[in-house]
Amino acid sequence: MGSVAITVDTEPTENMYEAIVEAIPLPCAVIDRQETITYLNTSFSGLFGYTHADLPTMKQWWSKLFPEAHYRRQIKDSWQQCLQAHKANLKDAAPKQVDISAKDGQKRIVLLTISPLGADFGNLYLVSLYDATERISIEQALKHAHELVHVGSWSWQPATGQNVWSAEQYRIFGVSPESFTPSYDSFMAAVHPDDCHRIEEYLKGVLGGEHQFSGMEHRIVRPDGAVRYVCSAAEVVRNSKGEILELFGTNQDITDRKLMELALQESKERLELALSGSNLALWDWHIPTGTVVYDKRWYAILGYGDQDFAPHMKTWESLTNPHDKLKLRSDLIAHLNGETPAIQNEHRLRHKDGHWIWISTRGRVMERDAESKAIRVVGTVLDITGRKRLGNEGISLLQRIESLMREAASDGDIDNPAATSSKDETFESLTRRQRQMLELIATGLTSAEIAKSLQIATATAISHRRAMMQKLNLHTAAEVTRYAIDHDLLGD
């Protein structure tokens, strides 16, 4: 607020200057050279709660508005300096930001200005106070927010070269306002050498109106050699002719995020290398949507391209051999319910060419919701068709050996047709459940695994197993396997 120059035709009166001060829309006080407060306008009393009776002189002014002794001494020293300057040339001092205690105890942040009224008004001083509490609080909150998210702000006038940086902008670049002058050249000098050309071309496009200034990521090198990643964005202000007047922008320090991305990418590359070396394929199942992300080896195992079918669990189910679906579903449910530490299952999938291939899949729940329901499962697949083929060939060899053994003993069976008839009759008398038990034992499953496959209690499975083996007069799993082979119960 400048010096109050008032021209009057008649000698000014006290009522006259009170009317003038009252009309000023800011909190104001009038003080004489004897430090008597001659007038407080309504705006002053409304904002701070004090009346003229509360503050008749500067003594009460200092004690009430500035109750903290140390802070009060600082303000009084600054006040005296302003008065000395006014006595010398009657010029205003720059507004000073001060904290004033209102009558209710609240702190108000104001910009205080002392202006001489001149000799016509008895050399009085007008103290005007601009309430900046909300504005400064917002600025401080914004500054704090910028510091938290590491966002610096800047402005640039290409025509004049003028640059203005915020405190956080200086911090991001590792420099101080005292030692660094922001300019286009000094900014480019801080850009990583490998990014300079790209940034220059990008800025040329912005200035030429080819594209917006948004999300430009690049590296900077601090004076101490530290490399930081920043993301820049700006709003371009143009005049009516389309000429650029100024750019207002931000720089966000994204170093932590970028380093995490690079570490994740490196981890993915190591995983890819490990999976490639072990012939494992990776899958990632998002249960709520049913979406399954298959890697390229998963498709290759089945002879498909990655665009041949939808990446969904229903696709996996549709390719699964019907005889294997029950066991696969049982193993999945058991793990999703937290009954097993991982999913482990071997089953057949239909190859693109039409034949069946055997795979071994292992997986584990990686994410659950607040109610412990499984959200995400990640696992691997291994093609074990060759191993299964070798196993089947071994069974075929066993079948041939058993056939030779039967041929060697065929004379005894011919001589005793009643025995052969008795064995066939015993087999025919087996219940459906006992035949299931026979097949599962012959494939090498334990009683616990059989119970899970048939969805019965383990004790029940053991009971059925014993009854079936006693009925057939079989004593070992090997005898059960041979019996199953003799009666062609083991298919592919």
C-alpha positions in Angstrom: 0.0 0.0 0.0 1.5 3.3 -1.1 1.8 6.6 0.8 -1.7 8.0 1.4 -1.6 11.4 -0.4 -4.8 13.4 0.5 -5.4 16.8 -0.8 -8.0 18.9 1.0 -9.2 22.5 0.6 -9.8 23.0 4.2 -7.8 22.0 7.3 -8.4 18.3 7.9 -10.2 17.3 11.0 -10.1 14.2 13.1 -13.5 13.2 11.9 -12.3 13.5 8.3 -9.4 11.1 8.6 -11.5 8.7 10.6 -14.1 8.7 7.8 -11.3 8.0 5.3 -9.8 5.2 7.3 -13.2 3.7 7.9 -13.8 3.5 4.2 -10.6 1.5 3.6 -11.7 -2.2 3.1 -8.7 -3.5 5.1 -8.1 -3.7 8.9 -6.3 -0.4 9.7 -5.0 1.5 12.7 -3.9 5.2 13.0 -0.9 5.9 15.2 0.7 9.2 16.2 4.3 9.9 16.8 3.8 9.5 20.6 2.7 5.9 20.0 -0.9 6.6 20.8 -3.4 4.7 18.8 -5.9 7.3 17.7 -8.2 5.1 15.7 -9.1 1.5 14.8 -11.5 0.9 11.9 -14.4 -1.5 12.0 -12.5 -4.0 9.7 -9.7 -4.2 12.3 -12.1 -4.9 15.2 -14.0 -7.4 13.0 -11.0 -9.4 12.1 -9.0 -9.4 15.4 -11.7 -8.7 17.9 -10.0 -5.8 19.6 -11.6 -2.4 20.1 -9.9 0.9 20.7 -10.5 0.5 24.4 -8.4 -2.7 24.2 -5.5 -1.0 22.4 -5.3 2.7 23.4 -1.5 2.8 23.0 1.3 0.8 21.4 2.1 -0.7 24.7 -1.1 -2.7 24.6 -0.6 -3.2 20.9 2.7 -5.0 21.4 1.6 -7.1 24.4 -1.7 -8.3 23.0 -1.0 -8.7 19.3 2.5 -10.2 19.9 2.4 -12.0 23.2 5.6 -14.0 22.7 8.5 -11.9 24.0 11.1 -13.1 21.5 8.9 -12.7 18.5 7.7 -9.3 19.8 11.3 -8.0 20.0 11.9 -9.0 16.4 8.7 -7.2 15.2 9.5 -4.1 17.3 13.0 -3.9 15.8 11.6 -4.1 12.3 8.9 -1.5 13.1 11.5 1.0 14.3 13.5 0.5 11.1 10.4 1.3 9.0 9.7 4.4 11.1 13.3 5.6 10.6 13.0 5.1 6.9 9.8 7.1 6.8 11.3 10.0 8.8 14.1 10.1 6.2 12.1 10.2 3.0 8.5 9.5 3.8 8.5 6.4 1.5 6.7 3.1 2.3 8.5 0.1 3.4 7.7 -3.2 1.7 4.8 -5.1 3.4 6.1 -7.4 6.1 4.5 -10.8 6.9 3.7 -11.1 10.6 1.7 -13.4 12.9 -0.9 -11.5 15.0 -2.7 -13.0 17.9 -6.4 -12.2 17.8 -8.5 -11.6 20.9 -9.9 -15.1 20.8 -6.3 -16.5 20.8 -6.2 -17.5 17.1 -3.2 -16.7 15.0 -3.7 -14.6 11.8 -1.0 -14.3 9.2 -1.1 -10.7 7.8 1.0 -8.5 5.5 1.6 -5.3 7.5 2.4 -2.0 5.9 3.2 1.3 7.6 2.4 4.5 5.6 2.9 8.1 6.7 -0.3 10.2 6.2 1.7 13.4 5.8 1.9 16.8 7.6 -1.7 17.7 6.7 -2.8 15.0 9.1 -0.4 15.7 11.9 2.2 13.3 10.8 0.2 10.3 11.7 0.9 6.8 10.5 -1.6 4.5 8.9 -1.0 0.8 9.7 -2.8 -1.4 7.2 -3.1 -5.2 7.5 -3.9 -7.6 4.7 -5.2 -10.9 6.0 -3.2 -13.6 4.1 -4.0 -16.5 6.5 -5.9 -18.6 4.0 -3.7 -17.9 1.0 -0.5 -18.6 2.9 -2.0 -21.7 4.5 -2.9 -23.0 1.0 0.5 -22.1 -0.3 2.1 -23.9 2.6 -0.1 -27.0 2.2 0.7 -27.0 -1.6 4.4 -26.7 -0.8 4.2 -29.5 1.7 2.2 -31.6 -0.8 4.8 -30.9 -3.5 7.6 -32.0 -1.1 5.7 -35.2 -0.3 5.3 -36.2 -3.9 8.6 -34.6 -5.0 7.0 -32.2 -7.4 8.8 -29.0 -8.3 7.2 -26.1 -10.3 8.7 -23.7 -12.8 7.8 -21.0 -15.3 9.7 -20.1 -18.5 9.3 -17.2 -20.9 11.1 -18.2 -24.1 11.1 -14.7 -25.5 12.9 -13.1 -22.5 14.6 -16.3 -21.2 13.2 -15.6 -17.7 12.9 -18.8 -15.5 11.4 -19.1 -12.1 11.9 -22.3 -10.0 10.2 -23.4 -6.8 12.2 -24.5 -3.8 11.3 -28.1 -4.5 12.5 -27.7 -8.1 15.9 -26.7 -6.8 15.9 -29.6 -4.4 15.1 -32.1 -7.2 18.0 -30.8 -9.2 20.3 -30.8 -6.2 21.2 -27.1 -6.4 20.4 -24.0 -4.4 19.1 -20.6 -5.5 22.3 -19.0 -4.4 24.6 -21.1 -6.6 22.3 -21.9 -9.6 20.6 -19.5 -12.0 17.7 -21.3 -13.8 17.7 -20.9 -17.6 17.1 -23.1 -20.6 20.9 -23.6 -21.0 21.4 -24.5 -17.3 18.5 -26.9 -17.5 19.8 -28.6 -20.6 23.3 -28.8 -18.9 21.6 -30.8 -16.1 19.9 -33.3 -18.5 21.6 -36.7 -18.8 23.8 -36.6 -22.0 22.0 -39.7 -23.4 18.6 -37.8 -23.1 19.6 -34.4 -24.4 18.8 -34.9 -28.1 15.5 -36.4 -27.3 14.5 -33.6 -25.0 15.6 -30.9 -27.4 13.5 -32.4 -30.2 10.5 -32.8 -27.8 10.7 -29.1 -26.8 11.0 -28.0 -30.4 7.7 -29.9 -31.0 6.1 -28.2 -28.1 7.2 -24.7 -29.1 6.2 -25.4 -32.7 2.7 -26.4 -31.6 3.2 -30.0 -32.9 2.1 -31.6 -29.6 1.3 -30.9 -25.9 3.9 -30.8 -23.2 2.8 -33.9 -21.1 4.5 -36.8 -19.4 8.1 -36.3 -20.7 10.3 -38.6 -18.8 14.1 -38.2 -18.7 17.1 -38.3 -16.5 19.1 -35.4 -14.9 22.5 -35.5 -13.4 23.0 -33.6 -10.1 26.3 -31.7 -9.4 27.3 -34.6 -7.1 26.9 -37.1 -10.0 23.7 -38.6 -8.7 21.3 -39.6 -11.5 17.6 -38.8 -11.0 14.5 -39.6 -13.1 12.0 -36.9 -13.6 8.6 -36.5 -15.4 7.9 -33.1 -16.8 4.6 -31.5 -17.9 3.6 -28.0 -18.7 0.8 -25.7 -19.8 1.7 -23.4 -22.7 0.2 -19.8 -22.7 -0.1 -18.1 -26.0 -1.4 -14.7 -27.1 -4.1 -14.0 -29.7 -1.5 -14.5 -32.5 -0.6 -17.9 -31.2 2.8 -16.7 -30.0 4.1 -18.4 -26.8 4.1 -16.0 -23.8 5.0 -18.4 -21.0 5.2 -22.0 -20.0 4.0 -23.1 -16.5 5.2 -26.6 -15.6 6.1 -29.2 -13.1 8.9 -31.7 -12.6 8.2 -34.8 -10.5 11.0 -36.8 -9.2 10.1 -40.4 -10.2 13.4 -42.0 -9.4 12.0 -44.5 -6.8 9.3 -45.6 -9.2 11.7 -45.9 -12.1 14.2 -47.9 -10.2 11.4 -50.3 -9.1 10.3 -50.6 -12.8 13.9 -51.4 -13.9 14.3 -53.9 -11.1 11.0 -55.6 -12.0 12.1 -55.7 -15.6 15.4 -57.3 -14.7 13.6 -59.8 -12.5 11.2 -60.6 -15.4 14.2 -61.2 -17.7 15.8 -63.5 -15.1 12.6 -65.4 -14.7 12.2 -65.7 -18.5 15.7 -67.0 -18.8 15.1 -69.6 -16.0 11.8 -70.7 -17.5 13.3 -71.0 -20.9 16.1 -73.1 -19.7 13.8 -75.5 -17.8 11.1 -75.7 -20.6 8.5 -74.4 -18.1 5.6 -72.3 -19.2 4.1 -69.6 -17.0 0.4 -68.8 -16.3 -1.3 -66.2 -14.2 -4.9 -66.6 -13.3 -7.1 -63.7 -12.1 -10.0 -65.6 -10.5 -12.7 -62.9 -10.3 -12.6 -62.3 -14.1 -11.4 -65.8 -15.1 -8.7 -64.2 -17.2 -5.5 -66.3 -17.5 -2.3 -64.8 -18.9 -0.4 -67.5 -20.7 3.2 -67.0 -21.8 4.4 -67.9 -25.2 5.7 -71.3 -24.2 2.2 -72.3 -22.9 0.8 -71.8 -26.4 3.9 -73.5 -28.0 3.4 -76.6 -25.9 -0.1 -77.0 -27.4 0.9 -75.9 -30.9 -1.2 -72.7 -30.9 -0.4 -69.0 -31.5 -1.1 -66.5 -28.8 -4.1 -65.2 -30.8 -5.8 -68.5 -31.4 -8.0 -68.5 -28.4 -9.2 -66.3 -25.5 -6.9 -66.1 -22.5 -9.5 -67.5 -20.1 -9.8 -70.4 -17.6 -12.7 -71.7 -19.7 -10.2 -72.3 -22.6 -8.0 -74.5 -20.3 -11.1 -76.4 -19.2 -12.2 -77.0 -22.8 -8.8 -78.4 -23.7 -8.7 -80.8 -20.7 -9.3 -84.5 -21.2 -12.8 -85.3 -19.7 -11.3 -88.2 -17.7 -8.9 -85.8 -16.0 -11.3 -82.9 -15.2 -12.6 -84.3 -11.9 -9.1 -84.7 -10.3 -7.9 -81.3 -11.7 -11.0 -79.5 -10.3 -10.6 -81.3 -7.0 -6.9 -80.2 -6.7 -7.7 -76.6 -7.6 -10.5 -76.3 -5.1 -8.5 -77.9 -2.3 -5.7 -75.3 -2.8 -8.0 -72.3 -3.2 -9.7 -73.3 0.1 -6.3 -73.3 1.8 -6.3 -77.1 2.3 -3.0 -77.7 0.4 0.2 -75.6 0.2 0.1 -75.6 -3.6 -1.7 -77.0 -6.7 0.0 -80.1 -8.1 -1.7 -82.0 -10.9 -1.0 -84.0 -14.0 -3.5 -84.1 -16.8 -4.0 -84.2 -20.5 -4.6 -81.3 -22.9 -5.7 -81.5 -26.5 -3.0 -80.4 -28.9 -3.9 -78.3 -31.9 -3.2 -81.3 -34.1 -5.7 -83.3 -32.2 -3.6 -85.6 -30.1 -3.4 -85.6 -26.3 -0.3 -84.3 -24.4 0.4 -84.8 -20.8 1.3 -81.8 -18.7 2.3 -81.3 -15.0 1.1 -78.0 -13.5 2.1 -76.4 -10.2 0.7 -73.2 -8.8 0.1 -71.2 -5.7 -2.3 -68.5 -4.5 -0.5 -65.2 -4.6 -3.3 -62.8 -3.5 -6.4 -63.1 -1.3 -9.0 -60.6 -0.4 -10.0 -59.4 3.1 -12.2 -62.5 3.5 -9.3 -64.8 2.5 -10.9 -65.7 -0.9 -8.3 -66.4 -3.5 -7.9 -63.6 -6.0 -4.8 -64.5 -8.0 -3.0 -67.8 -8.7 0.4 -68.0 -10.5 1.9 -71.3 -11.7 3.9 -73.2 -14.2 3.3 -76.0 -16.8 5.7 -78.7 -17.9 5.2 -81.0 -20.9 5.6 -84.5 -19.5 4.3 -86.4 -22.5 7.7 -88.1 -23.1 7.9 -89.2 -19.5 4.4 -90.6 -19.6 5.1 -92.4 -22.8 8.1 -94.1 -21.2 5.8 -95.1 -18.3 3.3 -96.6 -20.7 6.0 -98.5 -22.6 7.0 -99.9 -19.2 3.5 -101.1 -18.6 3.4 -102.6 -22.1 6.6 -104.5 -21.3 5.1 -105.7 -18.1 2.0 -106.8 -20.0 4.2 -108.8 -22.4 6.1 -110.4 -19.5 2.8 -111.3 -17.8 1.5 -112.7 -21.1 4.6 -115.0 -21.4 4.1 -116.1 -17.9 0.4 -116.9 -18.5 1.4 -118.9 -21.7 3.9 -120.9 -19.7 1.2 -121.8 -17.2 -1.5 -122.1 -19.8 -1.5 -125.9 -19.6 -2.5 -125.8 -16.0 -5.4 -123.3 -16.8 -6.6 -125.6 -19.7 -6.5 -128.6 -17.4 -8.4 -126.6 -14.7 -11.2 -124.6 -16.5 -13.1 -124.2 -13.3 -10.3 -122.1 -11.8 -10.4 -119.7 -14.8 -14.2 -119.5 -14.6 -13.9 -118.8 -10.9 -11.6 -115.8 -11.5 -13.8 -114.3 -14.2 -16.9 -114.7 -12.0 -15.1 -113.0 -9.1 -14.2 -110.0 -11.3 -17.7 -109.7 -12.7 -19.0 -109.6 -9.1 -17.0 -106.5 -8.2 -19.1 -103.4 -7.5 -18.6 -100.2 -9.5 -16.8 -98.6 -6.5 -14.5 -101.6 -6.1 -13.6 -101.5 -9.8 -12.8 -97.8 -9.4 -10.6 -98.7 -6.4 -8.9 -101.3 -8.5 -8.1 -98.9 -11.3 -6.8 -96.2 -9.0 -4.6 -98.5 -7.0 -3.2 -99.9 -10.2 -2.2 -96.4 -11.3 -0.1 -95.9 -8.1 -2.4 -93.7 -6.0 -2.4 -94.0 -2.2 -5.5 -94.4 -0.1 -5.5 -90.7 0.7 -5.2 -89.7 -3.0 -7.9 -92.2 -3.9 -10.2 -90.7 -1.2 -9.6 -87.2 -2.6 -10.2 -88.4 -6.2 -13.5 -90.1 -5.2 -14.4 -87.4 -2.7 -14.8 -89.9 0.1 -13.2 -90.2 3.6 -9.8 -91.7 3.7 -11.0 -94.3 6.2 -13.8 -95.3 3.7 -11.2 -95.6 0.9 -9.1 -97.9 3.1 -12.1 -100.0 3.9 -13.1 -100.4 0.3 -9.5 -101.2 -0.6 -9.2 -104.0 1.9 -12.6 -105.5 0.9 -11.7 -105.5 -2.8 -8.3 -107.0 -2.3 -9.6 -109.7 0.0 -12.4 -110.5 -2.5 -9.8 -111.0 -5.3 -7.3 -112.6 -3.0 -4.7 -110.0 -3.8 -2.1 -108.9 -1.2 0.1 -106.2 -2.7 -0.2 -103.2 -5.0 1.9 -105.0 -7.6 -0.6 -107.9 -7.6 -3.4 -105.4 -8.1 -1.6 -103.8 -11.0 -1.0 -107.2 -12.7 -4.7 -108.0 -12.1 -5.8 -104.7 -13.7 -3.5 -105.3 -16.7 -4.9 -108.9 -17.2 -8.4 -107.4 -17.3 -7.4 -104.4 -19.6 -8.4 -101.8 -17.0 -5.4 -99.5 -17.7 -6.0 -97.3 -20.7 -4.0 -94.5 -22.1 
